[in-house]
Amino acid sequence: MLNIILTGPKHSGKTSAGKALASLYGYDFVDLDELVLQKTGKTPRELFSESPEIFRKAETEAITSCLPADARVSISRRVIAAGGGIIDNSEAMSVLKNSGAIVVYLNISANSAWQRIVNSGELPPFLRTENPQETHRALHERRAAAYQQLADIVIEAEGKSPEEIAAEARIAAKGKVAARAGTGGHLAGA
């Protein structure tokens, strides 16, 4: 059994596509930011405002709680929507890489991500700089390169519905599972 982790920039559709993908498989769905809130009583923004280190520790604890240390003994079947900045959390990334999960990167342009952030209301603390849009663009480009290198599957998510993204991820995951067949991993309903 393999877990699937959706990664990508803030507002790339990880949560909505993740819910749709979990529904296709009959898997549990976990939004990592929501899990952080449940475990700490504070939103990721509140924790990050206190200290980036406090937030990263909470994020690492959250992902550790939903991914097995040994993928071979996993009894969970989850689709997990990671936070947009998890790539910058080395401890959380270590847990993710060692989990054996299939990592799906939802790619959207820096301009689309920026518009979604602006339309959502208040800027997150890490974008409260002298030039928030330029800060975002540089961060987006750096993270996108790192996510693409990490990902087992890259999906161009721009202009697609959550259901379209989920269907594409399901097809691509089936191919990845077949390639990993020698390791004993399989996805129910794949």
BALUM-993444 format. One record per atom (N, C-alpha, C): residue number from 0; residue in three letters; atom name; x, y, z. Coordinates in pm, 1 decimal. Example, Ala and Ser with C-alpha at 12.3 -4.5 7.8 and 13.67 -1.06 7.14 Angstrom:
% BALUM-993444
R    i   aa  at         u         v         w
R    0  Ala   N    1319.0    -569.0     780.0
R    0  Ala  CA    1230.0    -450.0     780.0
R    0  Ala   C    1320.0    -330.0     780.0
R    1  Ser   N    1285.0    -225.0     708.0
R    1  Ser  CA    1367.0    -106.0     714.0
R    1  Ser   C    1290.0       3.0     787.0
END
This chain:
% BALUM-993444
R    i   aa  at         u         v         w
R    0  Met   N      84.8    -117.9       0.0
R    0  Met  CA       0.0       0.0       0.0
R    0  Met   C      88.5     123.0       0.0
R    1  Leu   N      55.6     220.5     -79.3
R    1  Leu  CA     134.8     342.0     -86.1
R    1  Leu   C      47.8     463.0     -56.2
R    2  Asn   N     107.2     556.3      15.5
R    2  Asn  CA      43.6     685.0      35.9
R    2  Asn   C      81.6     775.1     -80.8
R    3  Ile   N      -0.8     874.8    -104.7
R    3  Ile  CA      25.4     972.5    -209.9
R    3  Ile   C      31.4    1109.3    -144.4
R    4  Ile   N     135.5    1184.9    -176.4
R    4  Ile  CA     151.2    1318.6    -120.5
R    4  Ile   C     146.5    1419.5    -233.5
R    5  Leu   N      55.3    1516.2    -221.8
R    5  Leu  CA      47.1    1623.3    -320.2
R    5  Leu   C     128.2    1741.5    -269.5
R    6  Thr   N     218.0    1787.7    -353.0
R    6  Thr  CA     300.7    1903.1    -321.3
R    6  Thr   C     276.9    2010.1    -426.6
R    7  Gly   N     323.1    2129.8    -396.3
R    7  Gly  CA     310.2    2239.5    -490.9
R    7  Gly   C     300.0    2370.7    -418.4
R    8  Pro   N     299.1    2479.3    -493.0
R    8  Pro  CA     294.7    2610.1    -428.8
R    8  Pro   C     162.0    2635.6    -359.2
R    9  Lys   N     165.5    2733.3    -273.8
R    9  Lys  CA      44.8    2778.7    -205.5
R    9  Lys   C     -63.4    2807.2    -309.0
R   10  His   N    -182.9    2757.2    -285.8
R   10  His  CA    -299.3    2777.2    -373.2
R   10  His   C    -286.7    2709.2    -509.8
R   11  Ser   N    -215.4    2597.2    -515.6
R   11  Ser  CA    -205.4    2524.8    -642.6
R   11  Ser   C    -317.0    2422.1    -659.2
R   12  Gly   N    -397.7    2403.3    -555.1
R   12  Gly  CA    -509.5    2310.2    -564.1
R   12  Gly   C    -485.0    2177.5    -495.3
R   13  Lys   N    -385.1    2171.5    -408.0
R   13  Lys  CA    -349.6    2045.4    -342.0
R   13  Lys   C    -465.6    1987.8    -260.5
R   14  Thr   N    -534.4    2073.1    -185.8
R   14  Thr  CA    -642.1    2024.4     -99.3
R   14  Thr   C    -761.0    1974.9    -180.8
R   15  Ser   N    -808.2    2054.2    -274.1
R   15  Ser  CA    -926.3    2012.7    -351.4
R   15  Ser   C    -895.0    1892.9    -441.3
R   16  Ala   N    -778.1    1892.1    -504.5
R   16  Ala  CA    -740.2    1776.7    -587.4
R   16  Ala   C    -714.3    1654.9    -499.4
R   17  Gly   N    -658.0    1677.0    -382.6
R   17  Gly  CA    -631.9    1567.5    -289.5
R   17  Gly   C    -759.6    1500.4    -243.5
R   18  Lys   N    -860.7    1580.0    -212.8
R   18  Lys  CA    -989.8    1523.4    -173.0
R   18  Lys   C   -1049.7    1442.0    -287.8
R   19  Ala   N   -1039.1    1494.7    -409.1
R   19  Ala  CA   -1093.1    1423.4    -525.7
R   19  Ala   C   -1016.6    1292.5    -549.2
R   20  Leu   N    -884.8    1295.6    -534.0
R   20  Leu  CA    -803.9    1175.7    -553.5
R   20  Leu   C    -832.4    1072.0    -444.8
R   21  Ala   N    -843.3    1116.5    -321.3
R   21  Ala  CA    -875.7    1024.9    -211.6
R   21  Ala   C   -1010.0     957.6    -236.6
R   22  Ser   N   -1104.7    1032.7    -288.2
R   22  Ser  CA   -1236.4     977.5    -319.1
R   22  Ser   C   -1228.0     870.1    -427.8
R   23  Leu   N   -1145.0     893.4    -528.5
R   23  Leu  CA   -1128.2     794.5    -636.0
R   23  Leu   C   -1074.2     661.8    -582.8
R   24  Tyr   N    -983.3     669.3    -487.5
R   24  Tyr  CA    -919.8     549.8    -431.9
R   24  Tyr   C    -993.5     491.0    -311.6
R   25  Gly   N   -1078.8     570.8    -247.4
R   25  Gly  CA   -1136.6     526.6    -121.6
R   25  Gly   C   -1035.5     537.1      -8.0
R   26  Tyr   N    -940.1     628.0     -23.1
R   26  Tyr  CA    -836.1     651.8      77.5
R   26  Tyr   C    -883.2     760.0     174.6
R   27  Asp   N    -815.1     767.3     288.3
R   27  Asp  CA    -834.1     880.4     379.1
R   27  Asp   C    -764.4    1001.3     319.0
R   28  Phe   N    -815.8    1119.6     350.9
R   28  Phe  CA    -752.1    1242.9     306.2
R   28  Phe   C    -701.8    1318.9     427.7
R   29  Val   N    -578.9    1369.6     418.7
R   29  Val  CA    -519.7    1450.2     525.3
R   29  Val   C    -466.7    1578.9     464.8
R   30  Asp   N    -513.3    1691.5     516.1
R   30  Asp  CA    -457.0    1821.2     480.9
R   30  Asp   C    -355.9    1852.3     590.9
R   31  Leu   N    -228.4    1858.3     556.7
R   31  Leu  CA    -124.0    1874.8     656.4
R   31  Leu   C    -140.5    2003.7     736.6
R   32  Asp   N    -182.3    2112.0     671.8
R   32  Asp  CA    -204.3    2237.3     745.0
R   32  Asp   C    -317.0    2222.6     847.0
R   33  Glu   N    -422.1    2149.9     810.2
R   33  Glu  CA    -532.1    2124.7     904.4
R   33  Glu   C    -486.4    2036.4    1020.1
R   34  Leu   N    -401.8    1939.8     989.5
R   34  Leu  CA    -349.2    1852.2    1094.3
R   34  Leu   C    -262.3    1931.6    1191.6
R   35  Val   N    -183.7    2024.8    1141.3
R   35  Val  CA    -104.2    2113.2    1228.3
R   35  Val   C    -197.1    2189.9    1320.8
R   36  Leu   N    -305.3    2244.6    1267.1
R   36  Leu  CA    -403.0    2318.6    1347.2
R   36  Leu   C    -464.2    2228.6    1454.4
R   37  Gln   N    -504.2    2108.4    1416.3
R   37  Gln  CA    -562.9    2014.6    1512.8
R   37  Gln   C    -465.6    1980.2    1624.5
R   38  Lys   N    -339.9    1959.8    1590.4
R   38  Lys  CA    -240.9    1917.5    1689.2
R   38  Lys   C    -193.0    2031.1    1779.1
R   39  Thr   N    -191.6    2154.2    1726.9
R   39  Thr  CA    -134.8    2266.0    1803.5
R   39  Thr   C    -238.1    2367.4    1851.5
R   40  Gly   N    -355.6    2367.6    1787.5
R   40  Gly  CA    -454.4    2469.5    1819.6
R   40  Gly   C    -425.0    2602.8    1753.3
R   41  Lys   N    -323.2    2604.6    1666.8
R   41  Lys  CA    -285.3    2727.5    1596.5
R   41  Lys   C    -270.2    2698.6    1448.0
R   42  Thr   N    -303.0    2798.2    1366.4
R   42  Thr  CA    -286.9    2783.1    1222.2
R   42  Thr   C    -137.7    2787.7    1187.0
R   43  Pro   N    -101.7    2733.9    1071.4
R   43  Pro  CA      37.6    2746.3    1028.2
R   43  Pro   C      84.2    2892.4    1023.8
R   44  Arg   N      -2.8    2983.9     981.7
R   44  Arg  CA      35.9    3125.5     979.5
R   44  Arg   C      67.3    3176.8    1119.6
R   45  Glu   N     -16.5    3140.1    1216.3
R   45  Glu  CA       8.4    3183.0    1354.2
R   45  Glu   C     141.0    3127.4    1405.1
R   46  Leu   N     165.5    3000.4    1378.7
R   46  Leu  CA     290.4    2939.0    1422.8
R   46  Leu   C     410.6    3002.7    1353.9
R   47  Phe   N     400.0    3026.5    1222.4
R   47  Phe  CA     509.5    3087.4    1148.0
R   47  Phe   C     536.6    3228.8    1198.2
R   48  Ser   N     429.6    3300.6    1234.0
R   48  Ser  CA     446.7    3436.5    1287.4
R   48  Ser   C     520.6    3434.4    1420.3
R   49  Glu   N     498.0    3329.1    1499.9
R   49  Glu  CA     571.6    3314.8    1625.7
R   49  Glu   C     719.0    3288.5    1596.1
R   50  Ser   N     742.3    3196.3    1503.2
R   50  Ser  CA     879.2    3161.2    1464.9
R   50  Ser   C     873.0    3056.8    1354.0
R   51  Pro   N     950.2    3074.1    1248.9
R   51  Pro  CA     954.6    2971.1    1144.9
R   51  Pro   C     995.0    2833.8    1201.2
R   52  Glu   N    1083.0    2833.1    1299.6
R   52  Glu  CA    1127.2    2706.2    1359.3
R   52  Glu   C    1012.6    2636.4    1431.3
R   53  Ile   N     929.2    2712.1    1501.7
R   53  Ile  CA     813.9    2654.1    1571.3
R   53  Ile   C     719.7    2591.8    1469.5
R   54  Phe   N     694.4    2662.7    1360.5
R   54  Phe  CA     607.8    2608.1    1256.4
R   54  Phe   C     668.0    2481.6    1195.4
R   55  Arg   N     795.5    2484.9    1160.5
R   55  Arg  CA     858.4    2368.8    1096.7
R   55  Arg   C     854.9    2246.1    1187.6
R   56  Lys   N     873.6    2267.5    1316.0
R   56  Lys  CA     867.1    2155.6    1411.2
R   56  Lys   C     725.9    2095.5    1411.6
R   57  Ala   N     624.7    2181.6    1414.6
R   57  Ala  CA     485.4    2132.9    1413.5
R   57  Ala   C     453.6    2061.2    1283.0
R   58  Glu   N     503.2    2113.1    1171.8
R   58  Glu  CA     481.2    2050.3    1041.7
R   58  Glu   C     548.2    1913.0    1036.2
R   59  Thr   N     669.6    1903.6    1089.0
R   59  Thr  CA     741.3    1775.9    1091.3
R   59  Thr   C     666.6    1674.3    1177.5
R   60  Glu   N     619.5    1716.8    1292.9
R   60  Glu  CA     543.6    1626.4    1380.1
R   60  Glu   C     415.3    1579.5    1311.6
R   61  Ala   N     350.4    1669.8    1239.4
R   61  Ala  CA     226.6    1633.8    1169.9
R   61  Ala   C     251.7    1531.1    1060.5
R   62  Ile   N     352.5    1553.5     977.7
R   62  Ile  CA     377.6    1458.3     868.3
R   62  Ile   C     428.6    1325.7     923.1
R   63  Thr   N     505.4    1330.3    1030.9
R   63  Thr  CA     553.3    1207.2    1093.2
R   63  Thr   C     436.8    1123.3    1144.9
R   64  Ser   N     334.3    1191.1    1195.7
R   64  Ser  CA     219.5    1118.1    1251.2
R   64  Ser   C     134.3    1050.2    1144.8
R   65  Cys   N     146.1    1092.8    1019.4
R   65  Cys  CA      60.9    1031.6     916.5
R   65  Cys   C     137.9     953.3     811.2
R   66  Leu   N     269.2     942.1     826.5
R   66  Leu  CA     348.4     859.7     735.5
R   66  Leu   C     428.5     758.9     816.5
R   67  Pro   N     429.4     635.4     772.7
R   67  Pro  CA     502.7     533.1     846.6
R   67  Pro   C     653.4     550.0     830.9
R   68  Ala   N     726.1     509.9     933.8
R   68  Ala  CA     871.9     511.6     924.9
R   68  Ala   C     919.4     405.0     826.4
R   69  Asp   N     840.4     299.1     811.1
R   69  Asp  CA     874.1     190.5     720.4
R   69  Asp   C     753.6     163.5     630.4
R   70  Ala   N     764.8     197.1     504.8
R   70  Ala  CA     652.8     184.1     410.2
R   70  Ala   C     603.3      41.0     398.9
R   71  Arg   N     688.9     -57.3     427.9
R   71  Arg  CA     648.9    -197.7     413.7
R   71  Arg   C     548.2    -240.9     520.1
R   72  Val   N     543.8    -168.7     632.5
R   72  Val  CA     451.3    -207.2     738.5
R   72  Val   C     330.5    -113.5     747.0
R   73  Ser   N     316.6     -29.7     649.4
R   73  Ser  CA     207.2      67.1     649.8
R   73  Ser   C      71.6      -1.1     634.7
R   74  Ile   N     -20.7      38.1     720.8
R   74  Ile  CA    -158.1      -8.8     704.0
R   74  Ile   C    -246.8     107.7     661.6
R   75  Ser   N    -185.4     223.1     647.4
R   75  Ser  CA    -263.1     340.8     609.3
R   75  Ser   C    -271.4     352.0     457.8
R   76  Arg   N    -377.3     412.7     416.4
R   76  Arg  CA    -395.1     447.7     275.4
R   76  Arg   C    -441.5     591.1     276.4
R   77  Arg   N    -350.5     681.0     244.6
R   77  Arg  CA    -381.8     823.4     256.1
R   77  Arg   C    -336.3     900.9     134.0
R   78  Val   N    -414.3    1004.3     106.0
R   78  Val  CA    -370.7    1110.2      17.4
R   78  Val   C    -347.2    1228.4     109.3
R   79  Ile   N    -227.5    1284.0     102.8
R   79  Ile  CA    -188.6    1392.2     192.6
R   79  Ile   C    -157.8    1516.2     110.6
R   80  Ala   N    -221.8    1628.0     146.2
R   80  Ala  CA    -190.9    1756.9      84.3
R   80  Ala   C     -90.5    1827.0     173.8
R   81  Ala   N      31.8    1841.0     126.5
R   81  Ala  CA     136.7    1906.8     203.6
R   81  Ala   C     122.7    2057.9     193.6
R   82  Gly   N     182.6    2127.5     287.9
R   82  Gly  CA     186.8    2272.9     281.1
R   82  Gly   C     278.8    2316.6     168.3
R   83  Gly   N     255.6    2433.9     115.7
R   83  Gly  CA     332.6    2483.6       2.0
R   83  Gly   C     481.0    2498.9      26.9
R   84  Gly   N     520.7    2516.2     152.5
R   84  Gly  CA     661.6    2538.1     184.0
R   84  Gly   C     732.2    2419.5     244.5
R   85  Ile   N     669.7    2303.0     241.9
R   85  Ile  CA     731.6    2186.6     306.1
R   85  Ile   C     869.3    2156.1     247.8
R   86  Ile   N     892.5    2192.4     124.5
R   86  Ile  CA    1021.0    2167.7      59.9
R   86  Ile   C    1134.6    2238.0     134.1
R   87  Asp   N    1103.2    2343.6     209.4
R   87  Asp  CA    1204.1    2417.9     285.4
R   87  Asp   C    1221.5    2365.7     427.6
R   88  Asn   N    1152.6    2258.3     461.1
R   88  Asn  CA    1161.1    2199.3     595.1
R   88  Asn   C    1238.4    2067.9     582.3
R   89  Ser   N    1367.9    2072.1     609.6
R   89  Ser  CA    1453.5    1955.1     585.2
R   89  Ser   C    1411.8    1833.3     666.5
R   90  Glu   N    1369.0    1851.3     790.3
R   90  Glu  CA    1327.6    1735.9     871.3
R   90  Glu   C    1199.5    1673.3     816.2
R   91  Ala   N    1102.5    1755.4     780.6
R   91  Ala  CA     978.1    1703.2     722.3
R   91  Ala   C    1006.6    1635.4     588.7
R   92  Met   N    1097.6    1691.8     510.4
R   92  Met  CA    1131.3    1632.5     381.8
R   92  Met   C    1200.2    1497.7     400.3
R   93  Ser   N    1278.2    1483.2     504.5
R   93  Ser  CA    1342.1    1355.1     532.7
R   93  Ser   C    1236.3    1248.8     560.2
R   94  Val   N    1134.7    1283.6     638.5
R   94  Val  CA    1024.9    1191.3     667.0
R   94  Val   C     953.8    1154.7     536.6
R   95  Leu   N     923.9    1255.7     456.3
R   95  Leu  CA     853.3    1233.8     329.8
R   95  Leu   C     933.9    1142.3     237.7
R   96  Lys   N    1061.4    1170.1     220.3
R   96  Lys  CA    1144.8    1091.3     129.1
R   96  Lys   C    1158.9     946.5     173.9
R   97  Asn   N    1162.8     924.9     304.5
R   97  Asn  CA    1181.7     789.5     357.0
R   97  Asn   C    1052.0     710.6     369.0
R   98  Ser   N     941.1     772.8     338.8
R   98  Ser  CA     810.9     708.2     358.4
R   98  Ser   C     773.4     611.1     247.1
R   99  Gly   N     836.3     623.6     132.5
R   99  Gly  CA     798.7     540.7      18.8
R   99  Gly   C     673.6     589.8     -53.1
R  100  Ala   N     620.4     703.4      -9.9
R  100  Ala  CA     499.6     758.8     -72.2
R  100  Ala   C     528.5     804.2    -214.6
R  101  Ile   N     423.7     806.2    -294.3
R  101  Ile  CA     432.3     864.1    -427.7
R  101  Ile   C     412.3    1014.7    -412.3
R  102  Val   N     507.0    1092.0    -463.1
R  102  Val  CA     502.4    1237.8    -451.4
R  102  Val   C     455.6    1296.5    -584.6
R  103  Val   N     345.9    1371.0    -576.9
R  103  Val  CA     287.3    1435.5    -694.3
R  103  Val   C     305.2    1586.4    -678.2
R  104  Tyr   N     362.6    1649.5    -778.8
R  104  Tyr  CA     381.8    1794.8    -777.4
R  104  Tyr   C     279.2    1859.0    -869.9
R  105  Leu   N     200.9    1951.8    -814.8
R  105  Leu  CA     104.0    2027.6    -893.9
R  105  Leu   C     169.7    2158.6    -935.6
R  106  Asn   N     198.3    2171.0   -1061.7
R  106  Asn  CA     269.3    2286.7   -1113.3
R  106  Asn   C     171.0    2391.2   -1165.5
R  107  Ile   N     187.5    2512.7   -1116.7
R  107  Ile  CA     116.5    2628.7   -1173.2
R  107  Ile   C     217.9    2740.6   -1186.9
R  108  Ser   N     186.6    2837.5   -1270.4
R  108  Ser  CA     279.9    2947.9   -1293.1
R  108  Ser   C     288.0    3038.3   -1170.8
R  109  Ala   N     398.4    3110.1   -1160.7
R  109  Ala  CA     416.4    3206.3   -1051.7
R  109  Ala   C     306.7    3312.7   -1056.4
R  110  Asn   N     268.5    3355.9   -1177.5
R  110  Asn  CA     164.2    3458.5   -1189.2
R  110  Asn   C      29.4    3407.9   -1138.3
R  111  Ser   N      -6.2    3286.2   -1174.7
R  111  Ser  CA    -133.1    3230.0   -1126.9
R  111  Ser   C    -131.0    3212.7    -975.4
R  112  Ala   N     -20.4    3161.1    -923.1
R  112  Ala  CA      -9.7    3143.1    -777.7
R  112  Ala   C     -21.4    3277.4    -706.8
R  113  Trp   N      44.3    3379.6    -760.4
R  113  Trp  CA      38.4    3513.0    -699.7
R  113  Trp   C    -105.3    3565.6    -698.6
R  114  Gln   N    -175.0    3552.7    -810.6
R  114  Gln  CA    -313.4    3601.6    -816.9
R  114  Gln   C    -402.9    3529.3    -716.7
R  115  Arg   N    -383.4    3399.7    -702.2
R  115  Arg  CA    -462.9    3323.8    -604.9
R  115  Arg   C    -433.4    3368.0    -463.2
R  116  Ile   N    -307.5    3396.5    -433.3
R  116  Ile  CA    -270.7    3444.3    -300.1
R  116  Ile   C    -333.3    3580.7    -274.2
R  117  Val   N    -321.3    3669.6    -369.9
R  117  Val  CA    -377.6    3805.0    -355.4
R  117  Val   C    -529.0    3797.7    -338.5
R  118  Asn   N    -594.0    3714.4    -416.4
R  118  Asn  CA    -739.9    3701.3    -409.4
R  118  Asn   C    -788.3    3636.0    -281.0
R  119  Ser   N    -699.7    3565.1    -211.9
R  119  Ser  CA    -739.5    3497.3     -88.2
R  119  Ser   C    -745.3    3591.6      31.5
R  120  Gly   N    -690.6    3711.9      16.4
R  120  Gly  CA    -694.7    3806.9     128.3
R  120  Gly   C    -556.0    3843.3     176.8
R  121  Glu   N    -533.4    3828.5     304.7
R  121  Glu  CA    -409.8    3870.5     370.1
R  121  Glu   C    -289.3    3789.9     321.9
R  122  Leu   N    -177.4    3861.0     299.2
R  122  Leu  CA     -54.6    3793.2     259.9
R  122  Leu   C       0.0    3710.9     375.8
R  123  Pro   N      55.6    3593.4     346.1
R  123  Pro  CA     119.1    3515.4     452.3
R  123  Pro   C     242.3    3589.1     505.3
R  124  Pro   N     283.8    3560.1     628.0
R  124  Pro  CA     395.5    3633.1     689.8
R  124  Pro   C     523.6    3634.7     606.7
R  125  Phe   N     555.5    3524.3     538.8
R  125  Phe  CA     680.6    3518.1     463.4
R  125  Phe   C     679.4    3605.6     338.5
R  126  Leu   N     562.5    3659.6     301.4
R  126  Leu  CA     555.7    3749.8     185.3
R  126  Leu   C     540.2    3895.9     225.0
R  127  Arg   N     544.7    3924.6     351.2
R  127  Arg  CA     533.3    4062.7     398.6
R  127  Arg   C     670.8    4128.9     393.2
R  128  Thr   N     709.5    4160.3     271.1
R  128  Thr  CA     840.1    4220.1     245.9
R  128  Thr   C     819.9    4352.4     173.7
R  129  Glu   N     929.2    4417.2     139.6
R  129  Glu  CA     922.4    4543.9      67.6
R  129  Glu   C     856.4    4527.4     -69.5
R  130  Asn   N     883.5    4413.7    -134.8
R  130  Asn  CA     824.7    4384.9    -265.4
R  130  Asn   C     768.5    4241.9    -262.5
R  131  Pro   N     645.4    4225.1    -209.2
R  131  Pro  CA     588.9    4090.9    -192.1
R  131  Pro   C     580.5    4009.2    -320.8
R  132  Gln   N     544.9    4074.0    -431.8
R  132  Gln  CA     530.2    3998.0    -556.7
R  132  Gln   C     664.5    3943.4    -603.3
R  133  Glu   N     769.9    4023.0    -592.4
R  133  Glu  CA     902.1    3975.5    -633.2
R  133  Glu   C     953.6    3868.3    -536.9
R  134  Thr   N     926.7    3886.3    -407.9
R  134  Thr  CA     963.6    3783.9    -309.1
R  134  Thr   C     894.2    3652.6    -344.5
R  135  His   N     765.8    3661.8    -377.3
R  135  His  CA     690.5    3542.3    -414.2
R  135  His   C     747.8    3476.6    -539.1
R  136  Arg   N     776.0    3556.1    -640.8
R  136  Arg  CA     826.3    3500.2    -766.8
R  136  Arg   C     957.1    3423.8    -743.6
R  137  Ala   N    1050.0    3483.3    -669.5
R  137  Ala  CA    1178.5    3417.1    -644.3
R  137  Ala   C    1158.2    3287.7    -564.3
R  138  Leu   N    1072.8    3294.4    -464.1
R  138  Leu  CA    1043.2    3177.2    -381.8
R  138  Leu   C     975.0    3068.7    -465.5
R  139  His   N     879.0    3109.4    -546.5
R  139  His  CA     805.4    3014.9    -631.3
R  139  His   C     900.7    2943.0    -726.3
R  140  Glu   N     987.0    3016.4    -791.2
R  140  Glu  CA    1078.3    2956.4    -888.5
R  140  Glu   C    1176.5    2860.2    -821.8
R  141  Arg   N    1230.3    2898.7    -705.8
R  141  Arg  CA    1323.7    2812.0    -634.5
R  141  Arg   C    1254.2    2684.5    -588.0
R  142  Arg   N    1135.9    2700.5    -528.1
R  142  Arg  CA    1063.2    2584.3    -478.6
R  142  Arg   C    1015.6    2494.4    -592.7
R  143  Ala   N     971.6    2553.6    -702.8
R  143  Ala  CA     923.7    2474.0    -816.5
R  143  Ala   C    1034.3    2381.8    -866.8
R  144  Ala   N    1155.7    2433.9    -878.1
R  144  Ala  CA    1267.4    2351.3    -923.8
R  144  Ala   C    1292.9    2236.4    -826.5
R  145  Ala   N    1288.1    2264.5    -697.5
R  145  Ala  CA    1311.5    2159.7    -596.9
R  145  Ala   C    1199.0    2056.9    -596.4
R  146  Tyr   N    1073.5    2102.7    -607.0
R  146  Tyr  CA     960.3    2010.0    -610.3
R  146  Tyr   C     965.5    1919.8    -733.2
R  147  Gln   N    1000.6    1976.2    -847.2
R  147  Gln  CA    1006.0    1895.2    -969.1
R  147  Gln   C    1113.3    1788.6    -959.2
R  148  Gln   N    1224.0    1821.0    -893.4
R  148  Gln  CA    1330.9    1723.7    -875.5
R  148  Gln   C    1287.9    1611.6    -781.1
R  149  Leu   N    1208.7    1643.5    -680.6
R  149  Leu  CA    1162.4    1547.2    -581.0
R  149  Leu   C    1050.4    1456.9    -633.7
R  150  Ala   N     966.6    1512.5    -718.5
R  150  Ala  CA     840.8    1446.7    -756.4
R  150  Ala   C     858.7    1319.2    -836.9
R  151  Asp   N     769.8    1224.8    -805.4
R  151  Asp  CA     756.5    1106.0    -889.0
R  151  Asp   C     669.4    1137.9   -1010.4
R  152  Ile   N     575.5    1231.1    -989.9
R  152  Ile  CA     478.4    1269.4   -1091.6
R  152  Ile   C     465.6    1421.7   -1091.3
R  153  Val   N     470.6    1483.3   -1208.8
R  153  Val  CA     447.6    1627.1   -1222.3
R  153  Val   C     321.4    1645.6   -1304.7
R  154  Ile   N     228.1    1722.3   -1250.4
R  154  Ile  CA     103.0    1749.8   -1320.9
R  154  Ile   C      92.8    1899.7   -1345.1
R  155  Glu   N      71.1    1935.7   -1469.8
R  155  Glu  CA      46.0    2076.0   -1502.4
R  155  Glu   C     -98.2    2104.6   -1460.5
R  156  Ala   N    -115.4    2174.6   -1349.3
R  156  Ala  CA    -247.1    2192.2   -1288.2
R  156  Ala   C    -319.1    2318.8   -1333.1
R  157  Glu   N    -251.4    2401.8   -1405.1
R  157  Glu  CA    -308.2    2529.1   -1449.4
R  157  Glu   C    -435.9    2506.8   -1530.1
R  158  Gly   N    -544.7    2569.4   -1487.2
R  158  Gly  CA    -670.0    2565.2   -1560.6
R  158  Gly   C    -745.4    2432.6   -1552.8
R  159  Lys   N    -702.5    2341.1   -1468.8
R  159  Lys  CA    -770.2    2211.9   -1457.7
R  159  Lys   C    -853.6    2207.2   -1329.9
R  160  Ser   N    -963.2    2133.8   -1336.5
R  160  Ser  CA   -1047.9    2115.7   -1218.7
R  160  Ser   C    -981.0    2016.1   -1124.0
R  161  Pro   N   -1020.7    2015.9    -997.1
R  161  Pro  CA    -967.0    1916.2    -903.9
R  161  Pro   C    -989.6    1773.3    -953.1
R  162  Glu   N   -1103.7    1748.9   -1014.1
R  162  Glu  CA   -1134.3    1615.8   -1065.3
R  162  Glu   C   -1043.2    1577.4   -1182.1
R  163  Glu   N   -1012.3    1672.5   -1268.5
R  163  Glu  CA    -920.9    1645.7   -1379.9
R  163  Glu   C    -780.1    1616.3   -1327.7
R  164  Ile   N    -736.8    1693.1   -1228.9
R  164  Ile  CA    -604.7    1670.6   -1168.9
R  164  Ile   C    -600.5    1532.8   -1103.5
R  165  Ala   N    -706.6    1499.7   -1028.7
R  165  Ala  CA    -712.6    1369.5    -960.2
R  165  Ala   C    -708.4    1254.9   -1060.1
R  166  Ala   N    -783.8    1266.6   -1168.2
R  166  Ala  CA    -785.5    1159.8   -1269.2
R  166  Ala   C    -647.7    1143.0   -1332.5
R  167  Glu   N    -581.8    1252.6   -1361.9
R  167  Glu  CA    -447.7    1246.7   -1420.3
R  167  Glu   C    -348.5    1187.0   -1320.8
R  168  Ala   N    -359.2    1225.4   -1194.6
R  168  Ala  CA    -269.8    1171.5   -1091.0
R  168  Ala   C    -291.7    1021.7   -1074.4
R  169  Arg   N    -415.9     978.7   -1080.9
R  169  Arg  CA    -447.0     836.2   -1064.4
R  169  Arg   C    -383.1     753.2   -1175.3
R  170  Ile   N    -395.0     800.2   -1298.0
R  170  Ile  CA    -335.5     728.9   -1410.7
R  170  Ile   C    -184.1     724.1   -1396.9
R  171  Ala   N    -122.8     837.9   -1362.9
R  171  Ala  CA      22.6     843.4   -1348.0
R  171  Ala   C      70.0     758.1   -1230.0
R  172  Ala   N      -5.8     757.7   -1121.0
R  172  Ala  CA      31.6     678.0   -1003.4
R  172  Ala   C      27.5     529.4   -1036.3
R  173  Lys   N     -67.8     490.5   -1117.6
R  173  Lys  CA     -77.8     349.3   -1157.1
R  173  Lys   C      50.8     305.8   -1227.2
R  174  Gly   N     103.8     391.9   -1311.8
R  174  Gly  CA     229.8     362.8   -1379.9
R  174  Gly   C     346.5     355.9   -1282.6
R  175  Lys   N     348.6     443.1   -1185.2
R  175  Lys  CA     456.1     442.4   -1085.2
R  175  Lys   C     449.1     316.9    -999.8
R  176  Val   N     329.1     276.6    -963.7
R  176  Val  CA     312.1     155.5    -883.0
R  176  Val   C     360.2      34.6    -960.9
R  177  Ala   N     327.6      29.2   -1090.4
R  177  Ala  CA     373.0     -82.5   -1173.2
R  177  Ala   C     526.0     -85.6   -1177.7
R  178  Ala   N     587.1      32.1   -1185.0
R  178  Ala  CA     732.7      38.6   -1188.3
R  178  Ala   C     793.1      -5.0   -1056.1
R  179  Arg   N     721.1      16.6    -947.8
R  179  Arg  CA     770.0     -22.1    -814.1
R  179  Arg   C     724.7    -163.2    -774.6
R  180  Ala   N     661.7    -234.7    -864.0
R  180  Ala  CA     601.9    -365.1    -830.7
R  180  Ala   C     698.5    -457.6    -757.8
R  181  Gly   N     824.2    -449.8    -786.0
R  181  Gly  CA     921.7    -533.6    -718.9
R  181  Gly   C     937.7    -502.1    -571.9
R  182  Thr   N     887.2    -384.4    -526.4
R  182  Thr  CA     900.2    -346.7    -385.6
R  182  Thr   C     776.7    -383.4    -306.3
R  183  Gly   N     675.1    -440.2    -371.1
R  183  Gly  CA     555.8    -483.4    -299.7
R  183  Gly   C     451.0    -375.5    -282.7
R  184  Gly   N     474.7    -255.5    -335.9
R  184  Gly  CA     376.4    -149.4    -320.4
R  184  Gly   C     263.7    -162.7    -419.9
R  185  His   N     143.6    -133.0    -377.1
R  185  His  CA      30.3    -128.8    -469.4
R  185  His   C     -73.6     -31.8    -416.9
R  186  Leu   N    -155.8      17.9    -504.3
R  186  Leu  CA    -262.4     110.3    -468.0
R  186  Leu   C    -394.5      40.9    -491.7
R  187  Ala   N    -477.1      43.8    -392.9
R  187  Ala  CA    -611.8     -11.4    -408.5
R  187  Ala   C    -682.9      66.7    -517.7
R  188  Gly   N    -749.3      -1.6    -605.6
R  188  Gly  CA    -826.7      64.1    -709.4
R  188  Gly   C    -744.1     122.7    -821.0
R  189  Ala   N    -611.7     101.4    -819.1
R  189  Ala  CA    -527.5     160.1    -922.7
R  189  Ala   C    -548.4      90.5   -1055.6
END
